[in-house]
Amino acid sequence: MKAVMSRILDPEISLRKRLFQLLSTIALVEYCIVTVYNLVSGSSTTQIVIMLIGTILFAATVAFTFRSGHIRVGSTISGLLYFCIYPLTFFSAGGMYGGAPPVFAFALVYVFLVTEKWERAASLAVCILGRRHPVDVEHAESFLAILLVTLLLCMLFTFVTEVYRAENRIVQRQKKEIEDLNQAQKNFFSSMSHEIRTPVNAIIGLNEMTLREEISDEVRENAQNIEVAGRILLHTVNEILDMAKLETGGMEILKSDYRTASMLSDIVNMVRSRAMEKGLDFVLRVDPALPAVLCGDEIRIKQVLLNVITNAIKYTREGSVTLSISGEHGEDGRFKVVYDVADTGIGIREESIPHLFSSFRRVDEQSTHAIEGTGLGLSIVKQLLDLMEGSVSVSSEYGKGSTFHIEIPQEIVDDTPVGSLDLKTVPDKAPASQQNRLIASGLRILAVDDTPMNLMVVKKLLRDSGAVVETASGGTEALRKTLTTHYDLILMDHQMPGMDGITCLHRIREQESGMCRDSRVVCLTANVGADMETRYREAGFDGYLVKPVRGKTLEEEIARLLPPAPHTDS
Ligand code: ADP
């Protein structure tokens, strides 16, 4: 019964189907009651047989209609069945003074509501013919009255239904328009991000080359400023893209198992140097009882924490930034991880706190106008936490500092305590050292990109790596080269005119007598997004790097895929 009710009330199912379901259920109950009544009230065998056959046929028709979804056919047959059986049972049901008139009225309503156009006309014709049963002529007037009143009610209902349908069509059209608009907006933002990343890749990459040179202090300072400005621009593009995704519902939470210690290590490595550059102490306090392995969206958790810690560093002139991690086992079997980010910075006025998480809203502009920012970060934090069933709250004393309190429930994979973990035990990522620079010695690398500037950046970034770097300006040229030359590694752009990077990768893998069928291929693209890495790995790439890529990142990826070994290729 519950299932029937939920189907009848489900707005996703068409009105006609729902009406058919409702009325057929009522009719079936009525058939059964009349059959049982005939059985117990000692009706004639013929009547009982007619009702039994009618009930079975009706039930079979309704079942067929539900299974096949042929509402038109099913509703016409069941409607006709109603009117065929009706005259046969008229007198046994007490004639004009028995149960026949209400059943007749219901049958009319049934036909009117579940059938349409010619099916409705045919069913009503059978109804009229049925009424012309020779012995019921004496009750013609009464029947005519029932017929007219019922028809009038049916017409009224049909009118209301048509109005509902017309309005529904308008709503559906508007829904489709909004969906199209959302999609267009999504496409616009992701293509805008791609278009901005491509030239910024060249700026940051070539600037990195300048920084590697022997240059005067003034040029170095200029180049460092270009580097900072480039990173801010990229950060802003990423924030706008995330915001667009969140607002159009395109942001997905992708859960996977992760080691608590390694996640925290990544965070600390990313923020510690920034705090130190500003002369701030960075303090880490980890509850040793935290489970060693949790399951959740590690990338988004890192994004949330990075945002809040970066703000703490940004809005603190002196003192410290403290990240404390603790938690407790929840009643739902999950572990509620609690992150507290406390700073000794400028603080936030009490009246500004409710506005902190609104998009494009920067508070206390007088104190913060000199600090770069878009006012999007905390809004993204809040929305990401909502998606992860987490929460964020702030306590602050103006002029003294703030504490951001974040809670995120995570599934427990391994409840073994993580143990004591302090800053000293957190391994630092290898610096861009000189020995890294020679990591690709003797390797042959092919860079494929349709933008000549990008090819130049890769070539220059790998200039000191010892690798022989060749380039191809598109898929066709890449295939020509891989046919005759073995490359240890191919750096492949994705979006290229003619043949895209994924197609090119597949063609290289299948290339008959090709020299690079087993080579490592890394996607080096301006397409960013949490799901991109998975997408490119599924497509068959061995790695995924986002433009603008740093020399250090490129070298680390090469070292990961092709660990240095005695190699004497020329
Ligand atoms: P923004 O890009 O401006 O930093 P956010 O959304 O990250 O944008 O933050 C919104 C506003 O909240 C900031 O402009 C700043 O005024 C305030 N704010 C955020 N974090 C802190 C903090 N740790 N201390 C003081 N003010 C903060």
Boltz pocket constraint, residues with backbone or C-beta under 6 A from the ligand:
constraints:
  - pocket:
      binder: B
      contacts: [[A, 307], [A, 308], [A, 311], [A, 312], [A, 313], [A, 315], [A, 343], [A, 345], [A, 346], [A, 347], [A, 348], [A, 356], [A, 358], [A, 361], [A, 362], [A, 363], [A, 364], [A, 368], [A, 371], [A, 372], [A, 373], [A, 374], [A, 375], [A, 376], [A, 377], [A, 378], [A, 379], [A, 402]]
      max_distance: 6.0
